[in-house]
Amino acid sequence: MYENAYYSQEVHGPYEVHDIGDLVLEEGGTIRGCKLAVATHGRLNAAKDNAILIPTWYSGTNKIIEQVLIGPGRALDPEKYFIVIVNQIGNGLSSSPHNTPAPAGMANFPRVRIGDDVRAQHRLLTQTLGIERLALVVGGSMGAQQTYDWAVRYPDMVRRAAPIAGTARNTVHDFLFTETLCDALTSDPGFARGFYASPDDVRDGLLRQAKMWAVMGWSTEFFQQERHKALGFSSMEDFIVNFMYAYFRVMDPNDLLCMAWKWQRGDVSRMTGGDLRAALGRIRAKTFVIPMSSDMFFPPADCQAEWRLIPDAEFRPVETIDGHLALFGADANAIAQIDRHLRDLLAAPVP
C-alpha cells in the first residue's frame, strides 16, 4: 500500500466511499471491508424509479463519465434522473491493489471477476441507497461487460440496458490482446513481481502499454486522417508521449492488471453453464446494443452476434473513426449519437 496522488478527490472528486462489508469473490478470495467509490448526480424521486447506474471502464473513473455523458439537457440529465456512477473494484478509487493494506494489497490482491463487481454494486444500491429498480444500466467497454452482467443476473431489477462498445462474453482475440497489455507491465524489471514503490518504477512498461493502446484503441482511419493533429498534437511522437503516455504514466500497474484480468474473463454465460444463448435469453430489459463502428477491441460484428440472442433488443452502432477510444469524447459527433440512442432508449416503454 502506498499513496498515489492521482487517485484523489482533487483529481476525480467529488465522490463518496462506502464500506459494503466483506466481499467473498467468485475465485475464492475475500476483500475485507470492500470499499466502493461512488459519485451521484440528481436526486432519487419519491417513487424510486428514476435511478440510472453507470459502471466504469478500464482505467476510467467517475470523472471522465461525468465529463462525457452527463449534463442538463443531455439524455443522462441529473435534473430528471438519479445517476449513480460506481467505480469498479481495482480502478484505484474503490478497493484496489495499491490502496489495500498489507498483506492483501499490491500483488497479493485477490482475483476479481465482473460478477463480483455487479454483486458489490447490487449490495450498495439495495442496502445503502434503497434502490430496487433501475431505469437504466449503461456502461462502456468494461462498463458494458458489467451492464450485461446486471441484465442477466438481476433481470427483474433492470428495466433498460445500454452496453456501449463491449460484449457479454469476451472473445479469444480480445483475451489475447489484453494479455499483451499485461505482459507490457509485468516484463518491466521495475515491476518487481508486483511489489514496486511507485508507478515511476514501471515507467517503461507503462509506456509500452500506452503505445499498444494507441495501436488498438484508435483505428487505422484515425491515423490515416491524422486525427491526432486535430486533437492538438504536432506529431505522432507528441501524441504518444503527451497524450497516451501522459494518461497512463500516473496509474498503478497492479490496479491496471486487476482490471485487465477480469476484462479478459468477462462472460455472462458463467451463470448458465456456458450457454450464452440461455444467458442472454434471461434479459428482460429493453436493450440497445451500441458498438463503435471502428472498434478493434469489440468489433460491431461481435456485438451484433450477441444482439441477435437478446429478446426485444435493438442494434444501434455509432459511426466514428476514433475506434474504441471514441468513449473518451474527442469525437463530438460520436457522443451526440450515443446521446440520441440513450434518449430513445429512456423514452421506450418497458413493462
N, C-alpha and C positions, 0 to 999 in steps of 0.2 A: 504494500500500500504506500502511495506517495501522493503528494499534492500536485495537481496539474491545473494551472490557472485557466486553461481553455474550457474545462468543464465547470463553469461557474455561472452564477446568477448574472454577473456583469456581461457575459458573452451570450448566454442563452435564455436568461430570465425575461419576465418573471415566471416562476414555476413553483409548485409546492411538492414536497417529498412526503409520501405516505408509506408508512411501515405496514405491510399487509400480513405480517407474521411469517412463520417458516413456510417455505415453498418446497415441497417434495417434487423432484423432477422426474420426467419420463425415463431418463437414463439411470436413475437410482440415486443421484446426489441430492443434496438439500442446500438451498440458500437460506441461511438462518437470518431472520429479521429482514426478509426481502423488501427492498425499498423501490417504489415506483415514483419517478419524477413526472408530474402531471401539470399541464397548462390548460386552463379553461377560458372560454370566451362566451359571453352571453349568460343567460340565466335559464334554469330549468323551470318550465311553466307548471301551473297547478296540476295539469293532467299528467305531467311527467312523460310526455310523448314527443318532445322536440329535441331529444338528445342525439348528437352525432359523435361517433367515435372515430378518431384518426390515429392509427398506429404509425410509428416512424419507420424509415428505411435505413439501409446500411449506411453508417457514418453520419446520418442525419439526426437532427433533434427537432423539438417542437418549434424552434425559431425559424428554420427555413420553411416549414409548412405554413406557419403564420404569414410569412412574407409572400409566399407563392399562391396560396389557395384561399385565404380567409380575408374578409373585409366587408364593410357596409355596401350593399348593392350587389355583392357577389352571390353566387349560388350558396356558398357557405357563409351566410350573413349572421353575425353574432347578435344582431337585433331581432332575429327570428328564431335562432336555434341556440341550444346549449351545446357548445362544441368542446369536446374533451380530447386533448392530444396526450397520449401516453407514450413516453419514451421507452422503447423496448429495452429489455434486460440486456446489459452488455454495451449499451451505447455511450456510456461514460457519465450519464446523469442519474439513471436508475442504477440498481445494484450491478456492478461491473467488476472485472478482474482488478483494475487499478485502484478502485476505491473500497475494496473489501479487505479487512484486516487479516494479517497472517493468523493461522497458516492457510486459510482458504482462498487467499487472493492471488493475484498475478497468475502464473502458470498453473496454480492449483485450483483455480476457479472451476466449478463443475460444468459439465456439458449441458447446454440448454437447447431445447427444441422450440420451434414455432408454437407448438401446442402448450408449452409451459408459459410462454408469454400470454397466450389467449386465456388460459385458466387464471393467471395472475390478474389480468385486466378484468375478467369477469368477477373475481372476488372484490376488486376495488370498486367496480361500478355498483354491484348489488349490495355489498356490505357497508361501504363507506359513503357512496354518493346516492344510494337509494334508487337506482335506475333499474327497471325490469324490462323495458322495451327500448330498442334503438331505432330511431327513424332512418338512420343510415350508418353503415360502416364503410369507410373509404380509406384507401391507402395505396401508395405507390411502391413498386419494387418489393422489398421485404414487407412493406405495409400491405401490399396486395396479397402476399402469402398469408399474412395474419387475417386479412379480410376474408379470404376463402375459408380459413380455419374457423373463424367466427360463424360464418353462414352454415357450415357443415356441422359444427359442434353444438351450436345453440340455435337451431333453425326457428324455434318459436320466439326467440328474442329479437332477431334481426329482420327488420321489415324491408330494408333495401340494402344492396351491396354494390360497391363500385371498386373492383380490383383494377388498378391502373398499372400498366407496364409490369406485369408479374403473372406467375402461373400458380395453379393449385398443386401441381406436382412438378418438382424441378426435373429438368432433363439431364441426360448423361453429358451432353455438350456443355451445358452451363455448369454442372458439377465440376467438370474438368477445368474449365476456365477459372472458376473460383479457386480451385486448388493452386493454380499458378499465382494468384494473389497471395495466398497463404505462404507459398514457397518463397516469394519475394521477401517476405518479412523474416521467416524463420531461418533462411540461409545467410542472413547478415550475421557475421561473427558477434556483433554487438548485441544481438538478441539474447545471448547468454541463456538459452533454453527457457526464456520467458522471465528471467529474473534480472532485467536491466534496471538502471537507476532512473532513466527518463527516456522519452522518445528520441532525444538527441543521440542516444547511443545506437539507435536503429535507423539513422537518417538515410543510409544507403538503401536499406530495404524499403523505407517509405517512399523514396524517390523512384525505385523500381516499380512499386505498386502504382504510384501516380502515373507513370508512363503507360502501364498496362491499362489503367482506367481510361487514359486518353485514347488508346487504340480501340478499345471495345465499347467504351461508354458513349462516345460520339459515333458518327457514321462516316463512311467513305465520302459521301457527298459533303459532309461538314468540312472535310479537309480540301476536297476538290474546289469548293467555292470559297475557301479561305475565310470561313466564318470567324476564325479566331481574330482576324483583323477587325471585323465588325464589332467584336466584343472589346476592342481597345488594346490588342496586343500586337506589337510591331512585327514579330516573327514567331515561328513555331517554338524556338528556344525560349523566348519571352513568355509564351503561353504555358509551356510545360513547367517552367520554374516558378513564375509569378502567379499562376492560377492553379494548376493541378497540384504541384508540389506544395505550394503555399497552403492549399486546403488540407492536405493530409499530414504535413510535417509535424503539426502540433498534437495529433491524435495518438492515443495509446495503442501500441501494436497488439497487446493482448485483448483489448476491447474489440479491435477490428477482427481478430481471429475468432473470438467468441461469436460475433455476429455472422461471420463467414461460415462457420461450422453449421449453424442452424439454417442459414440460407441454402447451403448445399443440400440439406436433408429435408427441406420443406415438402410435405407430401400429405395431403388430406386423406389419401386412401389408407393411411395407417389406421384410421378409425373403422374401416370396413374390410379388413383383411387383405388389403392390397387392391381392392376393386375400385378403380377410380370412377367408373360409371355409377356404381352404387353410392359412393360418397357424394358426388355432385348431384345425384338424384335426390339427396336429402334436403337440398336447399329449397327453402320456401320463400326466401326474399326475392323481390323484384331486383334482377341483377343486370347491370350494364358492364360488359367486359370491354375495357378501354386500353388497347395496346398502342404503342408508338410505332408508326409505320416503318421507321428505320432502325428499330431497336435490335441490336445484335445479342443482347443478353436474353431477352424474352421476345423472339420474333412473332409478328402477328399470326403466322401460321400455327405456332404452338398454342397461342391464346385461343385461336379460332377452333382448334380441335377440342379444347375443353369447353368452350362456349356451347358447342353442339350437345353436350351432355347435361346442361343445366336447364331445368324447366323454366319457361317464361323468361328467358334471358334475351338481351339484345347485344349485338356486336357493334361497338362504336369506336373504330380506330381513329387515332389522331394523326393528321398529316404533318410531318416535320422532318427536317434533315438533321435535327440535333440528337437523334438517336435516343438511347436510354436516358441520357442526361438532360433531355427536354424537361425532366422533372425539376431541374434547378431553376427554371423560369426564364432562361435567356431568350427563348423564342416566345414572344408575346402572343403570337397567333396560336401556338400550341396551347398555351394556358387559356386563351379565350375559348378554344374548342373544348377543353376539359370542363371549363365553367359552364358552357352550354349543355354538355352532356349531363353534368350533375344537376343543373337546373331542371332539365327534362325528367331526370330520374326522381327528384324530390317532388315533382308535380304529378308523377304517375300514381294512380290509385293502387293501394295494397289492401289485402284482407285485414 
